[in-house]
Amino acid sequence: MTPSSNMDAEPKTRSGEDYKMHFQPREFLRTYFRHPQEQPEDNYLAWALKMMQKVFCGSGLHGHRLLDVGSGPTIHQVLSACEVFDEIYLSDFTELNRNELQLWLEDSPEAYNWNRIIQYVCDLEGNVDTCESKSERLRRKVRSVLPCDVNQHPPVCGIDPPFDYILTSLCLDAACLDIEMYHQAVAHLAGLLNDGGNLGVLTSFEATFYYVGNERFKALSLSEDTVREAMTKAGLSITVYEKHLRSNADSNVCSDYKAMVFVVAQKIPEQKE
Ligand SMILES: C[S@@+](CC[C@H](N)C(=O)[O-])C[C@H]1O[C@@H](n2cnc3c(N)ncnc32)[C@H](O)[C@@H]1O
């Protein structure tokens, strides 16, 4: 689905608290999460799933607690992670998104159907799993769906840190209104990590907006320098930096990002005096 073409004026750009009223989970899912090969404008989802498979399943990584921040109504970002972490915590700013996640976790007949995307990830992982067994494993490993606000300290309510891994996909560029807020949010998340723990951030570059149905949302325009600086200032050391250049930068109906980046950065233990 793309934004309506017969609108008279450009719609208001939403941000901040607007998410709670105007970000419709089903519109978001139907637009961006049909199938990796059926994405609007770009094939970033196929790239993101491959990246997650490589980072989580192809590197010998294993950990106990993973927190996904700003999960939205989506589970694709933890499909590979659930193979190597014992406990997974999902979180989002809006109740509508948390309710949507809960429907899938409860295997409700009203839940969004993720099976084609789950099967795609099973194929990427070499089909050691069936769609049913991966779904069952993820449902078992997700311990809770928590409220969060990356602009607050602490950013997640209802659970005590630390975590071995914090993942956040397309959330910081949606939640932070300027670069200073972005730096602070990265520092808030780094503060929840164990020494040696990892922060994995999937982010857009040079985006200014994205659509969810007819609602236009602000995106914070980020660059490689901004992201690297935020990580370094937060006491993190970058270990993975993967970039996907948008395949058709001329078509920007749903969003105007130029690239997607997945960065993993490790928390450097503080020196004891
Ligand atoms: C573009 S969606 C990304 C959803 C999902 N993580 C993904 O990769 O598709 C942006 C998400 O950021 C969440 N969000 C907005 N403001 C936030 C805030 N202050 N703190 C945490 N999450 C926020 C929204 O509710 C929404 O789910």
The ligand as a MOL file (V3000), in Angstrom:
LIG
                    3D

  0  0  0     0  0            999 V3000
M  V30 BEGIN CTAB
M  V30 COUNTS 27 29 0 0 0
M  V30 BEGIN ATOM
M  V30 1 C 9.5550 2.3350 11.7790 0
M  V30 2 S 8.9350 1.5600 13.2120 0 CHG=1
M  V30 3 C 10.0940 0.2110 13.3830 0
M  V30 4 C 9.4490 -1.0520 13.8870 0
M  V30 5 C 10.3170 -2.3040 13.8460 0
M  V30 6 N 11.3720 -2.2550 14.8330 0
M  V30 7 C 10.8950 -2.5430 12.4650 0
M  V30 8 O 12.1090 -2.7230 12.3320 0
M  V30 9 O 10.1210 -2.5950 11.5040 0 CHG=-1
M  V30 10 C 9.4050 2.6920 14.4870 0
M  V30 11 C 8.9960 2.2210 15.8610 0
M  V30 12 O 9.5600 3.1180 16.8330 0
M  V30 13 C 8.6230 3.2180 17.8950 0
M  V30 14 N 8.8970 4.4520 18.6500 0
M  V30 15 C 8.5040 5.7100 18.3880 0
M  V30 16 N 8.9210 6.5460 19.3520 0
M  V30 17 C 9.5950 5.7960 20.2490 0
M  V30 18 C 10.2690 6.0820 21.4700 0
M  V30 19 N 10.3440 7.3250 21.9640 0
M  V30 20 N 10.8630 5.0650 22.1200 0
M  V30 21 C 10.8210 3.8040 21.6340 0
M  V30 22 N 10.1990 3.4710 20.4880 0
M  V30 23 C 9.5910 4.4570 19.7940 0
M  V30 24 C 7.2830 3.2490 17.2050 0
M  V30 25 O 6.2160 2.9440 18.0730 0
M  V30 26 C 7.4910 2.2110 16.1120 0
M  V30 27 O 7.1010 0.9490 16.5270 0
M  V30 END ATOM
M  V30 BEGIN BOND
M  V30 1 1 1 2
M  V30 2 1 2 3
M  V30 3 1 2 10
M  V30 4 1 3 4
M  V30 5 1 4 5
M  V30 6 1 5 6
M  V30 7 1 5 7
M  V30 8 2 7 8
M  V30 9 1 7 9
M  V30 10 1 10 11
M  V30 11 1 11 12
M  V30 12 1 11 26
M  V30 13 1 12 13
M  V30 14 1 13 14
M  V30 15 1 13 24
M  V30 16 1 14 15
M  V30 17 1 14 23
M  V30 18 2 15 16
M  V30 19 1 16 17
M  V30 20 1 17 18
M  V30 21 2 17 23
M  V30 22 1 18 19
M  V30 23 2 18 20
M  V30 24 1 20 21
M  V30 25 2 21 22
M  V30 26 1 22 23
M  V30 27 1 24 25
M  V30 28 1 24 26
M  V30 29 1 26 27
M  V30 END BOND
M  V30 END CTAB
M  END
